Amino acid sequence: MHFYKNIFSFMLVGLASCCLMQAAQADDLLQKIKAAKVIRVAVPSDYAPYGFVGPDMQPVGIDIDTAKLVAAKLGVQLQLVPVTAPTRVAYLQTGKADITISSLGKTPEREKVIDFTIAYAPFFDAVYGHKALTIKSYNDMAGKTVSVTRGSMQDQELSDKAPGAIVQRFEDNNSTIQAFLSGQTQMMAIGTTVAAAIAKQHSGVDLSLKEVLSNSPCYIGVPKGNAGLVSKLNDIIRTAKADGTINAISMKWLGTPPGDLPE
């Protein structure tokens, strides 16, 4: 009888130790960031107005302002790590960045490999083409060329909703946009706010909305197993929503309020 009691006690101790280890690991990255007094944030450099290079050759945009907010609230220095759409998640998995603030949408596939905070900015995906091109439904895209950034939300949405389209995938957003502007493709799948920035930068560009793919808000991506860091980031976002900071960032770069961002 004493033998089984000892075994049971041993199991309880082991279970408690395991829980303590998991809790410690969950806060490990947050503690490392605080100890180093630096947070490495993966951000886009080619996706206006979320992240791009300004006239003074410095990175600017919604994601940059959000990264600065996070660093300030954590009381650490900010180190920006430029990424492309296909590398945003990979940089977290390989430890090249602590978090990613890069207009990242939440999908079931991504949730298998990284964790997400609550949303910090709005984002609508759509397909754009020339005004003369008649597109009344996704079926009308069959046989027509569409440029898209590989691994982006638009890539997945386009494949699901317009399987008949001839999708040409590019490794970064600039290439996706240039493929359309140069006439290499008939349409492009991109964010509506990005399209607005393109129209502003390229006066007179022939750009017309064809189909809205989805409403895909932006979330901060965090490596798996860092519940403490996710919780802290959520607190920062919620406070910024309550005090008007998130609204100010959205108005500055999008010209509209962020709306009801999902938790």
C-alpha positions in Angstrom: 0.0 0.0 0.0 2.8 2.3 0.9 4.4 1.5 -2.5 1.3 2.8 -4.4 1.1 5.9 -2.2 4.8 6.6 -2.9 4.2 6.2 -6.7 1.1 8.5 -6.5 3.0 11.1 -4.6 5.9 10.9 -7.1 3.4 11.4 -10.0 1.9 14.4 -8.3 5.3 15.9 -7.8 6.2 15.2 -11.4 3.0 16.8 -12.6 3.5 19.9 -10.5 7.1 20.2 -11.7 6.0 19.9 -15.3 3.4 22.6 -14.8 6.0 24.9 -13.3 8.4 24.2 -16.2 5.6 25.1 -18.7 4.7 28.2 -16.8 8.4 29.3 -16.7 8.8 28.5 -20.4 5.6 30.5 -21.2 7.3 33.6 -19.7 10.8 32.9 -21.0 10.8 35.1 -24.0 9.2 38.1 -22.1 11.9 37.8 -19.5 14.7 37.5 -22.1 13.4 40.7 -23.8 13.3 42.5 -20.5 16.8 41.3 -19.6 18.3 42.3 -23.0 16.3 45.6 -22.9 15.7 45.1 -26.6 12.8 43.7 -28.6 13.4 42.5 -32.2 10.3 43.1 -34.2 9.8 41.8 -37.7 8.2 44.5 -39.9 7.4 45.0 -43.6 9.5 47.4 -45.6 7.5 47.3 -48.9 3.9 47.4 -47.9 2.5 51.0 -47.6 0.9 52.1 -45.4 1.7 49.3 -43.0 5.4 49.3 -43.4 7.6 51.1 -46.0 10.6 53.3 -46.4 9.8 57.0 -46.1 11.4 60.0 -48.0 14.1 60.2 -45.3 14.9 56.4 -45.9 13.5 55.5 -42.5 10.9 52.8 -42.0 7.4 54.2 -41.3 3.8 53.0 -41.3 1.1 51.5 -39.1 3.2 48.5 -38.2 6.2 50.7 -37.3 4.2 52.9 -35.1 2.7 49.9 -33.4 6.2 48.4 -32.9 7.3 51.7 -31.3 4.3 51.6 -29.0 5.1 48.1 -27.8 8.8 48.8 -27.2 7.9 52.0 -25.3 5.3 50.2 -23.1 7.8 47.4 -22.4 10.5 49.9 -21.5 13.0 48.4 -24.0 14.8 49.5 -27.1 13.3 48.7 -30.5 15.2 46.8 -33.2 13.3 46.6 -36.5 13.9 43.4 -38.5 12.7 43.8 -42.2 10.8 40.8 -43.6 8.8 39.8 -46.6 5.4 38.1 -46.5 6.9 34.6 -46.9 9.4 35.1 -44.1 7.2 36.7 -41.4 6.4 33.4 -39.6 9.8 31.8 -40.4 11.7 34.5 -38.6 9.7 33.7 -35.4 10.3 30.0 -35.7 14.0 30.4 -36.3 14.5 33.0 -33.5 15.5 35.9 -35.9 12.8 38.0 -34.4 11.0 38.1 -31.0 7.6 39.1 -32.5 6.2 40.0 -35.9 4.1 43.2 -36.5 3.7 42.8 -40.2 0.1 43.1 -41.3 -0.2 39.5 -40.4 -3.7 37.8 -40.6 -4.7 34.9 -38.4 -5.4 31.6 -40.1 -5.9 28.0 -38.7 -2.6 27.0 -40.5 -0.6 29.8 -38.9 -2.2 29.1 -35.5 -0.6 25.7 -35.5 2.9 27.1 -35.5 2.7 30.5 -33.8 0.4 32.3 -31.4 -1.5 35.6 -31.9 -2.5 38.6 -29.9 -5.8 40.4 -30.3 -6.1 42.5 -33.4 -4.4 45.9 -33.6 -5.3 47.2 -37.0 -8.0 46.7 -39.8 -7.2 45.2 -43.1 -9.3 44.3 -46.2 -8.1 42.1 -49.0 -9.3 42.6 -52.6 -8.5 42.0 -56.2 -7.8 45.0 -58.4 -7.5 45.3 -62.2 -7.9 47.8 -65.0 -11.2 49.6 -65.3 -11.9 48.1 -68.8 -11.6 44.6 -67.4 -15.1 43.2 -66.6 -15.2 41.1 -63.5 -18.6 40.5 -61.9 -17.8 37.4 -59.9 -14.9 35.1 -59.0 -15.8 32.9 -62.0 -15.0 35.8 -64.3 -11.3 35.6 -63.1 -10.9 32.1 -64.8 -8.1 32.2 -67.3 -7.0 35.7 -66.3 -3.6 36.5 -64.7 -3.4 37.7 -61.1 -0.3 38.7 -59.2 -0.1 37.9 -55.5 2.6 37.7 -52.8 3.5 34.1 -52.0 2.3 33.0 -48.6 0.1 36.0 -48.0 -3.5 35.9 -46.9 -4.4 37.1 -50.4 -2.6 34.0 -51.8 -4.7 31.6 -49.8 -8.0 33.6 -50.4 -7.4 33.8 -54.1 -6.7 30.1 -54.4 -9.9 29.2 -52.5 -12.3 31.7 -54.1 -11.0 31.9 -57.7 -9.4 28.5 -58.5 -9.7 29.2 -62.2 -7.5 32.3 -62.1 -3.9 32.1 -63.4 -2.1 33.0 -60.2 1.5 34.4 -60.6 3.2 34.4 -57.2 6.0 36.7 -56.2 8.4 36.7 -53.2 7.6 40.3 -52.0 4.9 42.9 -52.2 6.8 45.3 -54.4 7.2 42.6 -57.1 3.5 41.7 -56.9 2.6 45.4 -57.4 5.1 46.0 -60.2 3.9 42.9 -62.0 0.5 44.5 -62.3 1.7 48.1 -63.0 4.0 46.9 -65.7 1.3 44.9 -67.5 2.7 41.5 -66.6 -0.6 40.5 -65.0 -4.2 41.7 -65.6 -5.0 41.9 -61.9 -3.4 41.9 -58.5 -4.6 40.6 -55.1 -3.6 43.1 -52.3 -4.9 45.0 -49.3 -7.4 47.8 -50.1 -5.4 50.3 -48.0 -2.3 49.3 -50.0 -4.2 49.9 -53.2 -5.1 53.4 -52.0 -1.5 54.1 -51.3 -0.5 53.0 -54.8 -3.2 55.2 -56.3 -1.8 58.1 -54.3 1.8 57.4 -55.2 1.1 56.8 -58.9 -1.1 59.6 -60.2 -3.5 58.5 -62.9 -2.9 54.8 -62.5 -5.6 52.6 -64.0 -6.8 50.8 -60.9 -10.3 49.5 -60.2 -11.7 47.3 -57.4 -12.9 44.0 -58.8 -13.8 41.8 -55.8 -13.3 42.0 -52.0 -11.7 38.8 -50.8 -12.1 39.2 -47.0 -11.8 41.3 -43.9 -8.6 40.1 -42.3 -7.5 42.3 -39.4 -3.8 42.5 -38.4 -2.5 40.6 -35.3 0.9 40.5 -33.6 2.6 37.1 -34.1 4.4 35.4 -31.2 6.5 32.2 -31.0 4.5 29.3 -29.6 4.7 28.8 -25.8 5.0 32.4 -24.7 1.7 33.0 -22.9 3.2 35.7 -20.7 4.3 37.7 -23.6 1.0 37.3 -25.4 -0.9 38.5 -22.3 1.4 41.5 -21.9 1.0 42.5 -25.6 -2.8 42.1 -25.3 -2.7 44.5 -22.3 -0.8 47.0 -24.3 -3.2 46.8 -27.3 -6.3 47.0 -25.1 -4.9 50.1 -23.3 -4.0 51.7 -26.6 -7.5 51.1 -27.9 -9.0 52.6 -24.7 -6.8 55.7 -24.6 -7.2 56.5 -28.4 -3.7 55.6 -29.5 -4.9 52.8 -31.9 -7.4 55.2 -33.3 -4.8 57.9 -33.8 -2.5 55.5 -35.7 -5.3 54.3 -37.9 -6.4 57.9 -38.7 -2.8 58.9 -39.4 -2.2 56.1 -42.0 -5.6 55.0 -43.2 -7.7 58.1 -42.8 -10.4 56.1 -41.0 -11.0 54.7 -37.5 -10.0 51.1 -36.9 -13.6 50.0 -36.3 -14.4 47.0 -34.0 -11.2 45.1 -33.9 -11.7 41.4 -32.8 -10.4 40.0 -29.6 
